[in-house]
């Protein structure tokens, strides 16, 4: 019997024919009981959620070699990562789903869909002329795989795209150019990772550089945008926003964002669609095949990301 144990948050049968040379155990992520095999696990696949308790459990895995998340961001487990453990993220799992939601928030906000839905609830035929995505300039802040997936969809709507990433490369501006690029953007889509560098990236000064009537779409992390500063811009009517993430999150009852004008909110569901599971299973299977064969793993997290 192999001495390398894999913990999975789903039935191993969902992966099809499993790589040989490993043992597999389905561990219910919602159970309060921790299996005795916690001291034997060498490869753990985290459940798709942001839970501090998941990170704290890592300290009880003395033989752990690999931590595989199903999330693209890893800030919820990074502080708990034992020394010498390889951490791999879920890059690629959420590209399609998150790009779809970014486009949905953009189109729905521009075309006034929330207002039309409320009018339908009242039984009112409230026709009005709204903005189109066509001919707009869309600034994608955080141009990685998800950013590229967003661009592919945005360009289909006859819009221009400007790309921004942490560092410059061919066709991509560095983050330092952001202040000078904001005044010319009609739509700003934020998809940066949640790091110390990106907390408060869109503060009052940065939001003030956005053109009047511009739309801010955040499918990254809530703390990337200063909530009070955004509320001020929304209340004045100068900016509009579509948010899949907030700070704080979950958004508590009575928070002023619930009633902010010009805001469309979704409850952090960027990756939560039917597109996620098959892509997650495919990544996990490929990683286990590499692990069983002793090959280099994909999506290894280094540095701040």
Secondary structure as UniProt FT lines:
FT   STRAND          5..8
FT   HELIX           12..15
FT   TURN            20..21
FT   STRAND          23..26
FT   TURN            29..30
FT   HELIX           36..39
FT   STRAND          41..45
FT   HELIX           52..57
FT   HELIX           58..60
FT   TURN            62..63
FT   STRAND          66..68
FT   HELIX           75..78
FT   TURN            79..80
FT   TURN            83..84
FT   STRAND          86..88
FT   TURN            91..93
FT   HELIX           95..110
FT   TURN            111..112
FT   HELIX           113..122
FT   TURN            134..135
FT   STRAND          137..141
FT   HELIX           145..155
FT   TURN            156..158
FT   STRAND          160..165
FT   TURN            170..171
FT   STRAND          172..174
FT   HELIX           175..177
FT   HELIX           178..182
FT   TURN            183..184
FT   STRAND          187..190
FT   TURN            196..200
FT   HELIX           204..208
FT   TURN            212..213
FT   STRAND          215..218
FT   HELIX           222..224
FT   HELIX           227..236
FT   STRAND          240..243
FT   TURN            253..254
FT   HELIX           256..259
FT   TURN            261..262
FT   STRAND          263..265
FT   HELIX           274..293
FT   TURN            303..304
//
